Amino acid sequence: MNEAIKNNPLGSEKVSKLMVKFSVPSIIAMLVGALYNIVDQLFIGQAVGTLGNAATNVAFPLSTSCISLALLFGIGGASCFNLTMGRGDRKSAPYFVGNSVVMLALSGVFLCAVTEIFLTPLLVLFGSPDDVMPYAQEYVRITAVGFPFLIITTGGCHLIRADGSPGMSMFCNIIGAVVNTVLDAWFVMVLDWGMAGAAYATVIGQVISTAIVIVYLFRFKTVPLTKEHFSIKAVYLKKIVSIGAASFFNQIAMMIVQIVVNNSLKHYGALSEYGASIPLAASGIVMKVNQIMFAIVIGLGQGTQPIESFNYGAKQYKRVREAYRLAIITGTAISLVAFAAFQIFPREIMSLFGEGTESYFEFGIKFFRIFLLFTWINGVQPITTTFFTSIGKPIKGTFLSLTRQIIFFLPLMVILPLFYGIDGIIYTGPVADFLSAAVTLGMVAFEFRAMKKLELEDTKV
C-alpha cells in the first residue's frame, strides 16, 4: 500500500466503519430531501384537500428535474474528485469541484426562468386537470424561485461528502427541512395561506441550506479552492457530465415516467368510476411515500460513492466489492420493511394526508399494494447505478438507470392500459421492477468477474 492510500482513511479504514460514516449522513440527507415534498403534501392535504394533493403531484416532475441537474454536476463532480484523489492527482482534483459548483448555479437559474415563462403549458404537459390547474400554478410559480437553491444544495452536498464531511452534508439538508416544516405549520395551518404558504416555506428552507453549503465550499478542507478552479474548462466539465450522466438520466427517466403516469391516470381515470382527479391525488401520495424508502436506498448507495471511487482508483478492488455488497444487503433489508408497511397499512398511511371519499381510499389502497408489490427488490437498481458511476463506467450506469423507467416501464404503461384500463397502469409497476432487477443482477455479476481478473493481473505484475 503506497503512502497516499495509507494516509487516506478511504483506502485503509475498515469498510463497514466507512459505510456507517458516509452512508448514515447521506441517508439522513436524502430523507430530509424527500420530506421537503412530503411535508408540503401533509399540510396541503389537511388544509386544501384532494385537489391540493393532486396539484403537488402534477408539480412533482419539476422537483425531479431539479434533482437530475443536481446529480449530473454534484455526483459527477464528486466522483471525478474522489477518483482523481485516489490516483494521487491533487492538482486536477479541485477543478472538478469548482466547475461543478458553477454549473449547479447556472442550471438552477436556467430551469427557474424556463418554468416561470412556460408555467401553464408545462403543467398541461404534466397532466393537470382543469380543476387542479389554479392550485398547481399558485404552488409552482413560487417554488420555481427556489430551484437554483435546491440544485446548489443537493449537488453541493455531494461535493461536501466527497471532501470527507458527510456530517456537514447532512446538516445542510436538515436545517432547511426543519425550517420548512416549522414554516409550513405556521403559513398553512395558522395563517391559512394554503398552497402559497407551503411554497414560501419550501423556498425559505432551501435558501438557508444553500447559504450553509456555499460557506463550506469556500472552506474546502481536502484541497484549497481558488478563483481559478471556478473557471469553466471543457476538459473537466466533459468528465463531470460523463460520470454524472447515469444519475442524471435516471432522474430524467423518472420525470418522463411521472409525466406519462399523470397523463395516463388523468385519461383512464376519467373513463373509470374514480374520475380524473382521484387517481392523480392518490398516486401522488403513494409515490411520495415510496420516495422515503428510495431516499434511504439512494442515500445508502451515495454513501458508498467515495469509498468505491477512491478504492477503484487505487486498485483496491476487494474493498470496492465489499462496499457494494454491504450496501445491497442493507438496502434489501430496508426495502423488505417498506414492503411490509405498504401491504399492511396502506389506508392508515393515506389518512395522514387528509380525508377523502371512499373511492379515493379504495384506489389508493389498490395502488399501494399492487404498484409497489416488488418494493423489496427496488433497492438493487439505484445502488448498482451509483456503483457503476463511482468506478468511472458511466455508459453502464446510464444504461442501467434507463432499464426500469424507459426500457420496461414506458412500453408497459402504453400497452397494459389498452387491455386493462386504469388497472393496467397499476400492474405496470411490479412487472417493470422485476425485469429491471434481473438485468441489474446480471450486469453486476459480470462486472465483479471483470474486477477479479484485474486483481489477478495486478498480482502478477
N, C-alpha and C positions, 0 to 999 in steps of 0.2 A: 504494500500500500504506500503510494507516494505521500509526500508531506502535505500537499494541498488537500488531498482527500482525508488524510488522517486528522487534520486540524478542523475539518468541517463536520459538524455532527450529522449532516445528511448522509455522509459517506461512512460514518463509523459508529454512530449510536444505534442501539437496538431498534429494529424496525417497528416492533409493536409499540415501543415508547414514543417513537416519532409519529406513528399513526395517531396516537392519543393527542399528542401535542398539536399536530396540524389539523386533524380531522374534526375534533370536538369544536374548536372555534369556527371552523369552516361550516360545520353543520348548523351551529347556532346562527351564524351569519346568514345562511341560506333560509333557515326557518324564519328569521326576522324579515327577510325579503318577502317570503310568501305571506307573512302576516300583514304586510302593508295592504295587500288586496283583500285579504280575508277580514281584517278588522273593519275596513270600509264596508264590506258586504254585510257584516254582522249588524252594524249600526244602521246602514241603509235599509236592510231587511226589516228591522224593527220599526224604523221611523217612516219609511216610504212604502215598503211592501213589495209585492211581486214585480211590479213594473220597474222599481228601482233595482231589484236584483237582476232583472233581465238587462237593464242598461249597463251595469258593470260588466256583465258577460259580453255584451256587444263591444265594449271598450277594451276588453282584455287583449285582443291582438296587438294593440298599440304598446301595452306594457311588455308583451313578448318581444316586439321589435326593438324596444329599448335594451332588453336583456341580451338580445342577439348581438347588437353592436358592442355592448359592454364586454361580452365574452370574446368577440372577434379580436378586439385590441387588448383586453385585460388578460385572458388566458393565453392568447398568442404572445403577448409581451412577457408575461411571467414565465412561460415555458421556455422561450428563447433565452431569457435571462438566466434561468437555472441550468439549462443545457450548456450555455456558454461558460458559466462559472464552473460547472463540472469539468469542462475541458481546460480550465485554468486560464481563460482569456478574460482578465479583469478590465482590459482596455475597451473591448467592444461591448461588454455586458450592459453598462449604463445607458447606451444609446437605445436599447430595446425598451427600457423603462421610459425615457424621455419622449421617444416617438409615440409610444402607446398613450401617454397622458395627453399629448396634443390632439391625437386622433379621437380620443374619447370625448374631449370637449367639442371639437368641430362637428363630429357626427351627431352629438346631442342637440346642438343649435340647429343643424340642418333638419333633423327629424321634427323638432318643435315647429319650425317655420312651415314645413310641408303640411303638418297636421292642422295648424291654425288656418292655413289658406284653403285646404281642401277638406275641411271637417265634415260637412254634411255628405258629400259623395263617398268619403271613406266609411262613414257609419252605415250608409246604404249598402256599400260593398260588404261590410261586416255582418250584414243580416238584420239590421234594426227594423222591427215593425213600426208602423206609423205611431202607435200609442206609446212606444218606448222612446222614440226619437228625441223629444224635448228633454227627457231625463239624461239621455246619453250625451246630448250636445252640451248641456249645462256642466256635466261632470268632466268631459274631456277638454273643453275649452280652457278650464283652469289647470287640470293635471298636466296638460301639454307643456305648460311653462316650466314644470319640474323635470321634463325629460333630460335636459343636459345634466342636471344634478343627480338624477337616478343613474344615468350612464356612467358618470365620473365616479360615483360612489361604488357601484357594483364592479366596474372594471378596476378601479384604483385599489379596491380591497384585495384583488388577486395579486397585484403588484406588491402590496404590503405583506401579504402572506409569503410571496416569493423572497422577500427580504428577511424572512425568518421571524416575522412578528404576527403570528396568527391571532394572538390575543387582541392586538390593536385592530386588526381587520374585523374581528367580532365586535369590538366596542363601537366602531364606526357605524355598524349596522344597528346595533342595539339602541344606541342613543336616539337615532332617528325614529325607530319603531316605537319607543316609549313616548316620545313627543307626539307622534302621530296618534297613538291610542288615546292619550290624555286629551288632546285637542279634538279628536273625533267625538269623544263623550261630551265635551263641552259645546262644540259647534253644532252637532247634530241633535243631541238629546236635550240639552239645556237651552241653547239659543234657537233651536228649531230651524237651522239653516238648510236642512235636507241634503241634497246631492252636492250643492256648493260647499257646505260645511265639511263634508268628507273630503272633497277635493282640496280645499285650503289646508286641511290638517296634513294631508299627504305631502303636499309641496313644501310646507314649512319643515316637516321632519326630514325631507330629502336635502334641503338647503343646509341644515345643521350638520348632517352626516358628511356632506361634501366638504364643508369647511374644515372638518377634522382630518379628512383624507388629504386635502391639499397641504395642510400644515405638516403632516407626517412626511409626505413625499419630498418636501424641501429639507427634510432631516433624515434622508435615506441613510441607513447605517452600514450596509454591506460595502457599498462603493459610493463615493461622493457624486452627486448630480450637479452638473454645472449648466450654464446657459446653452453651451454648445450641444449638450445631449438632447435638448428640446427642439433642435433644428431638424425638420423632417428630411430624412435621407432615404432614397428609394431602396438601397441595398438592405437596410434594416426593416423598413416597412414591408417589403416583399416577404421577408421571412416571418414577420409577425402575422401577416394576413394568411400565409400558407399554413402556419401552425394553428392559428385560431379559427381557421375555416370550418373545421369539423364541428366545433361547438356552435359557431355562427349558423351553419346550415341546419343543425339540429333544431335550433330555436326558430329559424325561418320556416322549417318544415312544420313545427308545432303551430306557428302562426297561420300557415296555409290551411292546416287541418282545422284549426279553430274557426276560420272563416267559412270553410266548406261545411263543417258541422253546424254552425249557426244558421247558414242559409238552408241546409237540408232540414234542420229542425223546424225552421220557420215554414218551409214549403209543406213538408209531410205532416207537421203538427197541425197546420190549417186544414188538412184533409182528414184529420183524426178527431176523436172526441175531445182531445185536450186543447185544441186551438193553437195559435202561433206563439203566444207569449209564455204559456206554462212550460213547455219543453225548454225554451231558452233560459228561463229563470232557474228551473230545477237542475238542468245540466250544468249551468254555471256554478252552482253550489257544489255539485259533485266534483267537477274539475278542480275547483279551488281547494276543496278538502283533500283530494288526491294529491294536490300540489304539496301538501305538508309532507306526505311520505316521500315524494320525489325530491323535495328540498333536502331531506335528511340523506337520501341516497346520493344525490348530486354533490352535496357538501362532503360526503364521505369520499367520493371519487376525486373531488378537487383537493381534498386534504392530502391525497396520495401524490398529487402532481409534483410538488418539489422533490419528494423522495424518489419517485420514478425517473424524473428528468435528470436530476443530479447523478444518480447511480448508473443510469443508462449511458450518460456522457462519460462517466468514469469507468465504464465497462464492468461494473459490479452487477451482473445480470441476475444473480441469485437473489439479491436484495430487491431488485425490481419485481421479480415474480412473487416474492414473499409479501410485498406491499399490496400487490394486486389481489392475491388470494385472501388476505385479511379483509380487504375492502369488500370482496364478493361475499364472503361468509357473513360478515356483519350486515351488509346490505340485504341479503336474503332473509336473515332473522328479523330485521326491521319490517321488511315487506310482508312477512307472514303475520306479524302483529296487526299491520294495517288491513290486510285481507280479512282477518277475523272480525275487526271492528266494523268494516264496511258491510259484512254479511249479517252481523248480529244486530247492529244498532243504526240502521240507515234512517229510520223515522226520527229517532232521538237527535241524530246529527242534523237532519233537515230542520227540525224545530228550533234549533239555535239561531237560525237565520230568519225568524219571523213566522207568522201564521200564513195559512193558505187554504185553498179548497181541498176537498178530499181527492179530487183529480190531480191536483198539484202534488200531493204526497204520494199518491199511487204511482205516478210517473217517476218521481224522484227515487222512490224505493226500488223500482224495477231497474232504473238506470244505474244505481249504486251496485246492485247485486249482480247484474249481468255484464254491464260495460267494464266493470273492474274485477271480473272473475279471475283473471290471471295477474292480479296485482302482485302476487307473491313471487313472480319471476321478472317483474318490470325493472328491478334494480340492476339487472345484469347489463342491459344495453348502455345506459348512461355512464356507468363505471368503466366499461370497456372502451367506450368512445373517448373518455378522458385519458385512459391508459395509452391508446394509440397516439393521441395528441402529445402526451407527455414524453413519449420516446421518439418524437420527431417524425412520425409517419402520418402526416395529415390526410393523405389520399385514402388510406384505410379508415381513418377516423371519420372522414367526411362521408364515405360510402356507408359506414355503419350507422351514422347519425340519420341517414335518409331511409334506412330499411323499414322501420316501423311506420313512419309518418307518410312517406311518399310512395315507396315501392309497394307496401302492403295495404296501408290504411286507406289511402285515397281511392284506389280502384275498387276496394270492397265497399267504401262509402257510396260510390256511384251505383254499383251492381246490386248489392243486397236490398236496399230500399225499394228497388224496382219490383222485387218479388214479395217483400215482407213489410213494406210501408215503413212507418216510423220504428217498428221493432228491428228492421234491418240495420238502422243506424246503431241501435244498442248492441247488436251482435257483432258489429264490425270491430269493436274494441278488443274482446278476448281473442278473436282469430288473428288479428294483426299482432297482438302481444306475443302469442305463442310462436308465430312464424319468425318474428324478429329475434326472439330469444334463441331459437335454434340456429339461425345464421350467426349470431354473436358468439355462441359457444364454439362453433366450428372454426371461426376466424381466430379466436384467441388460442385455441389448441394448436393451430398451425403456427402462430407467432411464437408460442412457447418452444416448439420444436426447433424453429429457426434460431431462437435465442440460445438454446443449449448447444447448437452447432458452433455459434460464435464463441461460446465459452470454451469448447474443446479446441478451437483454433488458437485462442489466446494462450491456453496452457501449453501448446506445442511450440509457441514462439520463444 
